């Protein structure tokens, strides 16, 4: 698993969140929530969103074809912005085993933030 393109160090986070993330120093991923911020931490990097600023979460996947395929969790903001959709986290290449793991992650994520995640089959990776 890898974090999306908008991953960041801890510099811009509230002190309470930084303290917990620094204490954990986990190379594994875990979700965190503080007030209206929601994030995913992995390998001392974090990607996060303001829960009040997004409208949808999607689990998108591309099966293998000419390309390796892949799986991404995409966050769609309420307001169009320079950033557009946020690639929250993902994995390549596609495999049924990775898809099963992301389905479990999506279920946990959905329960954690109280919003359903749409599953989108984007077809083969050409």
C-alpha positions as CSV (number, residue, x, y, z in Angstrom):
1,X,0.0,0.0,0.0
2,X,1.1,3.5,-0.7
3,X,-0.3,6.9,0.3
4,X,-1.7,9.2,-2.3
5,X,0.1,12.1,-4.0
6,X,-0.9,14.6,-1.3
7,X,0.8,12.9,1.5
8,X,2.7,15.2,3.9
9,X,4.9,15.2,6.9
10,X,3.5,16.0,10.3
11,X,4.4,19.7,10.1
12,X,0.9,21.0,9.2
13,X,-1.1,18.9,11.7
14,X,-2.5,20.0,15.1
15,X,-0.2,19.4,18.0
16,X,-2.4,16.6,19.5
17,X,-2.3,14.6,16.2
18,X,1.4,15.1,15.8
19,X,2.1,13.9,19.3
20,X,0.1,10.6,18.8
21,X,1.6,10.0,15.4
22,X,5.2,10.5,16.6
23,X,4.5,8.3,19.6
24,X,3.3,5.4,17.4
25,X,6.1,5.7,14.9
26,X,4.4,2.9,13.0
27,X,5.6,1.7,9.7
28,X,2.1,0.1,9.3
29,X,-0.9,2.1,8.3
30,X,-3.6,3.3,10.6
31,X,-6.5,5.7,10.4
32,X,-6.8,8.7,12.7
33,X,-9.4,11.3,13.4
34,X,-9.2,14.6,15.2
35,X,-12.1,17.1,15.4
36,X,-13.0,17.5,11.7
37,X,-9.7,16.1,10.2
38,X,-9.5,12.5,9.1
39,X,-6.2,10.9,7.9
40,X,-4.3,7.8,7.1
41,X,-0.7,7.3,8.4
42,X,1.9,5.1,6.9
43,X,5.7,5.0,7.2
44,X,5.9,8.4,9.0
45,X,3.9,10.2,6.4
46,X,0.2,11.1,6.5
47,X,-2.5,12.0,4.1
48,X,-5.6,13.8,5.4
49,X,-8.8,15.6,4.6
50,X,-11.2,17.9,6.3
51,X,-14.4,15.8,6.7
52,X,-16.6,18.9,6.1
53,X,-15.0,19.5,2.7
54,X,-15.6,16.2,0.8
55,X,-18.7,14.8,-0.8
56,X,-17.7,11.2,-1.8
57,X,-15.2,8.4,-1.3
58,X,-14.7,5.9,-4.0
59,X,-12.8,2.6,-4.1
60,X,-11.7,2.5,-7.8
61,X,-10.1,-0.5,-9.4
62,X,-8.6,-1.4,-12.7
63,X,-8.0,-5.1,-13.6
64,X,-4.9,-6.3,-15.3
65,X,-4.8,-6.0,-19.1
66,X,-1.8,-4.5,-21.0
67,X,-1.1,-2.5,-17.8
68,X,-0.7,-3.9,-14.2
69,X,-4.1,-2.7,-13.0
70,X,-4.5,-1.1,-9.6
71,X,-6.7,0.0,-6.7
72,X,-7.2,3.5,-5.4
73,X,-9.3,5.1,-2.7
74,X,-10.3,8.5,-4.1
75,X,-11.7,11.4,-2.2
76,X,-14.0,13.9,-4.1
77,X,-14.2,17.4,-2.6
78,X,-17.5,19.3,-2.4
79,X,-16.0,22.3,-4.1
80,X,-13.9,22.0,-7.2
81,X,-10.4,23.2,-6.4
82,X,-6.9,23.2,-7.7
83,X,-6.3,19.9,-6.1
84,X,-9.4,18.2,-7.6
85,X,-9.9,14.6,-6.5
86,X,-7.5,13.3,-3.9
87,X,-5.8,10.0,-4.4
88,X,-6.0,8.9,-0.7
89,X,-4.1,5.6,-0.9
90,X,-3.7,2.8,-3.4
91,X,-1.8,-0.3,-4.6
92,X,-0.4,-1.7,-7.8
93,X,-0.5,-4.2,-9.4
94,X,-4.1,-5.3,-9.1
95,X,-4.7,-8.8,-7.6
96,X,-7.8,-10.4,-6.1
97,X,-5.9,-10.6,-2.7
98,X,-5.1,-6.9,-2.7
99,X,-8.7,-6.2,-3.7
100,X,-10.0,-8.2,-0.7
101,X,-7.7,-6.2,1.6
102,X,-8.9,-2.9,0.2
103,X,-12.6,-4.1,0.5
104,X,-11.9,-4.7,4.3
105,X,-10.1,-1.3,4.6
106,X,-13.0,0.4,2.8
107,X,-15.5,-1.2,5.2
108,X,-13.5,-0.1,8.2
109,X,-13.0,3.4,6.7
110,X,-16.7,3.7,6.1
111,X,-17.5,2.8,9.7
112,X,-14.8,5.1,11.0
113,X,-16.1,8.2,9.2
114,X,-19.7,7.3,9.0
115,X,-20.0,7.6,5.2
116,X,-20.5,4.9,2.6
117,X,-17.7,4.2,0.0
118,X,-18.8,3.6,-3.6
119,X,-17.0,0.8,-5.4
120,X,-16.2,1.7,-9.0
121,X,-15.0,-0.8,-11.6
122,X,-12.9,1.2,-14.0
123,X,-12.4,-1.7,-16.4
124,X,-9.2,-3.1,-17.7
125,X,-5.9,-1.2,-17.4
126,X,-5.0,-0.5,-21.0
